[in-house]
Amino acid sequence: MSLLTDVLGEPAVVRDWGAAEWNALLPLARAARLLGRCLALFEERGLTDALPARLLDQLHGARAQTRYVQGQALREWRQVAATLHAADIDVMPLKGVAYLLAGLPPAGWRNLSDVDLLVRPDAVDAAEAALKQAGWRASGELDSYDEHYYRDWMHEVPPLVHARRDMEVDLHHNLAPPVSRVRIDAALLWRAAVTAPGPDGVPLTLPAPTDLLLHNAIHLFMNDELRGGLRDIVDFRDLFVHFSAADTDFATQLVRRAEQLGCARALYYAASAAQRLIGLSLPGDVVAGIRRHAPAPPVDALMRWLIDRLLAPVRPGTAAAAIAERALFVRSHWIRMPPRLLLRHLAHKWLKRRKPPLPATELPG
């Protein structure tokens, strides 16, 4: 484990730290996007007096930057929600923006890189059209293959960005790709959705508490970009503790819901990583229920090694972390796409990288 996971599990360890430990912590927390969470923990435990003044300044600066980005994300949500509601399209916020809107624990410190939204599968084309008519456009250049990849194989349309703003919008119609090994029935997500008052007084439709955690697990362990994934594990722990405090049966409900949605393996990886890395406490019967969905022991041992080396390196940029990242990248594609589609996809990407650029004299314009 690392100094960062030590802090996330028991912040009081910093009482005995010297300059070497603080100098090692800062790049780890920055790489994991957990500077704000560390500051919140130090404040909650009354430990800020143990921090070097310069480091405390950097943590406060990171939180100020997070507050700014959160404001941009909430503004983008309001614009998107108003546009879709005007078109009579139901919409649910996901992940970071959902935590912000619902006032859930990660809202106090979590940065965002985009705004994730869910619409019903039969409304995704209308939703994209409504947003484009209102000023959103594709956030990057896409060729015909990219369009096919998103629209036929993935659970979201190509990312969007407004012509006058920089916050990316990811419009989903499911939590996992329709061609993946994890097949989620989107109708079940909408059936369990809850209504809550939004920060501006407008009623808000949110995923059920269990589904918020399961989306966290699915996203992390099916994603092809796992660097910084320790933040998602911290989100998982914080949300689990929050919902369990309000409902003593929440952990059991979480396991049942994962089995219903067919994503219990992802829940196992997320929960066991949270236990191992940052001290999540689970009831014994819940541990047994989750362990039913563990892979075979050799695969389990390999996954633990890969997850720990990538999410909790002793320092940024280790060779073991690079190996783990590559292995988990390959695994994520293996899960998200059947072999025939995966081979086709990889061949296309390989050929695209090998295609030489046009000579300067042939560049258009």
Residue pairs with C-beta under 8 A, 6 or more apart in sequence:
1 277
1 308
1 312
2 28
2 312
2 313
2 314
2 315
3 21
3 24
3 25
3 28
3 314
4 25
4 28
4 29
4 32
4 34
4 38
4 230
4 312
5 230
5 277
5 278
5 312
6 13
7 13
7 14
7 25
7 29
7 38
7 41
8 34
8 37
8 38
8 41
8 230
8 234
8 277
8 278
8 279
9 277
9 278
9 279
10 279
11 38
11 41
11 42
11 44
11 45
11 47
12 45
12 47
14 21
14 42
14 47
14 50
14 51
15 47
15 50
17 50
19 52
22 51
22 52
22 55
24 315
25 38
26 55
26 58
27 315
27 316
28 313
28 315
28 316
29 35
29 38
30 62
31 227
31 228
31 316
32 228
32 230
32 231
32 311
33 111
33 228
33 231
34 230
34 231
34 234
35 58
35 59
35 62
35 63
36 59
36 62
36 63
36 66
36 108
36 109
36 110
36 111
37 109
37 110
37 231
37 234
38 59
39 56
39 59
39 60
39 62
39 63
39 109
40 108
40 109
41 47
42 48
42 50
42 51
42 59
48 56
51 59
63 109
65 111
66 109
66 110
66 111
69 111
69 112
70 100
70 107
70 110
70 111
70 112
72 165
72 166
72 167
73 96
73 97
73 100
73 112
73 115
73 167
74 97
74 100
74 101
74 199
75 165
75 167
76 115
76 162
76 165
76 167
76 169
77 93
77 97
77 101
77 115
77 117
78 200
79 134
79 162
80 91
80 115
80 117
80 131
80 169
81 91
81 202
83 130
83 131
83 134
84 90
84 91
84 119
84 127
84 130
84 131
85 91
86 130
87 126
87 127
87 130
89 119
89 120
89 123
89 126
89 127
89 130
90 119
90 120
90 123
90 190
90 205
91 117
91 118
91 119
91 127
91 205
92 98
92 117
92 118
92 119
92 189
92 190
92 193
92 205
92 206
92 207
93 101
93 115
93 116
93 117
93 118
93 204
93 206
94 116
94 117
94 118
94 172
94 207
94 215
95 116
95 215
95 216
95 219
96 106
96 110
96 111
96 112
96 116
97 112
97 115
97 116
97 117
98 104
98 116
98 206
98 207
98 212
99 105
99 106
99 107
99 110
99 212
99 235
99 239
100 107
100 110
100 112
101 198
101 199
101 204
101 206
102 196
102 204
102 206
103 199
104 212
104 238
104 239
104 242
105 238
105 239
105 241
105 242
106 234
106 235
106 238
106 239
110 231
110 235
113 168
114 159
114 167
114 168
114 169
114 170
115 167
115 168
115 169
115 170
116 170
116 172
117 169
117 170
117 171
117 172
118 172
118 173
118 174
118 175
118 186
118 189
118 207
119 127
119 171
119 172
119 173
120 173
120 186
120 190
121 173
121 174
121 186
123 173
124 157
124 171
124 173
127 171
128 157
128 160
128 171
131 160
131 169
131 171
132 160
135 162
135 163
135 164
136 160
136 161
136 162
136 163
136 169
137 160
137 161
137 162
137 163
138 158
138 159
138 160
138 161
139 158
139 159
139 160
139 161
139 168
140 158
140 159
142 150
142 158
145 348
146 158
147 158
149 345
150 156
150 157
150 158
151 157
153 177
153 178
153 179
153 337
153 341
154 177
154 178
155 172
155 173
155 174
155 175
155 176
155 177
155 178
156 170
156 171
156 172
156 173
157 171
157 173
159 168
159 169
159 170
160 168
160 169
160 170
160 171
161 167
161 168
161 169
162 169
173 186
174 184
174 186
174 189
175 184
175 186
175 189
175 211
175 214
175 215
175 218
175 219
176 182
176 183
176 184
176 218
176 222
176 263
176 336
177 336
177 337
179 336
179 337
179 338
179 341
180 222
180 335
180 336
180 337
181 335
181 336
182 218
182 222
182 262
182 263
182 265
182 266
182 335
183 262
184 218
184 261
184 262
184 263
185 261
188 260
188 261
189 207
189 208
189 211
192 207
192 208
192 210
192 211
192 257
193 205
193 206
193 207
193 208
194 205
194 206
194 207
194 208
194 209
195 203
195 204
195 205
195 206
196 203
196 204
196 206
197 203
197 204
198 204
206 212
207 215
208 257
209 239
209 243
209 247
209 250
210 250
210 253
210 254
210 257
210 258
211 257
211 261
212 239
213 236
213 239
213 240
213 243
213 254
213 267
213 270
214 254
214 257
214 258
214 261
214 263
214 266
214 267
216 232
216 235
216 236
216 239
216 270
217 236
217 258
217 263
217 266
217 267
217 269
217 270
217 271
218 263
218 266
219 232
220 226
220 229
220 232
220 233
220 266
220 269
220 270
221 265
221 266
221 269
221 270
221 332
222 266
222 332
222 335
222 336
223 229
223 332
224 329
224 332
224 333
224 336
226 310
226 311
226 325
226 328
226 329
226 332
227 310
227 325
229 310
229 311
230 277
230 311
230 312
232 270
233 270
233 273
233 274
233 277
233 278
233 311
234 278
236 270
236 271
236 274
236 280
237 274
237 278
237 279
237 280
240 250
240 251
240 254
240 271
240 274
240 280
241 280
243 250
244 250
244 251
247 253
251 282
251 283
251 286
252 285
252 286
252 289
254 267
254 286
255 264
255 267
255 286
255 289
255 290
258 264
258 266
258 267
258 293
259 293
264 290
264 292
264 293
265 293
265 294
265 295
267 290
267 293
268 290
268 291
268 293
268 294
269 303
269 307
271 280
271 282
271 290
272 290
272 294
272 304
273 307
273 308
273 311
274 280
275 281
275 282
275 287
276 304
276 308
277 308
277 311
277 312
282 290
294 300
295 303
305 324
306 324
306 327
306 328
307 324
307 328
309 318
309 320
309 321
309 323
309 324
310 321
310 324
310 325
310 328
313 320
313 321
333 342
333 345
333 346
334 342
337 345
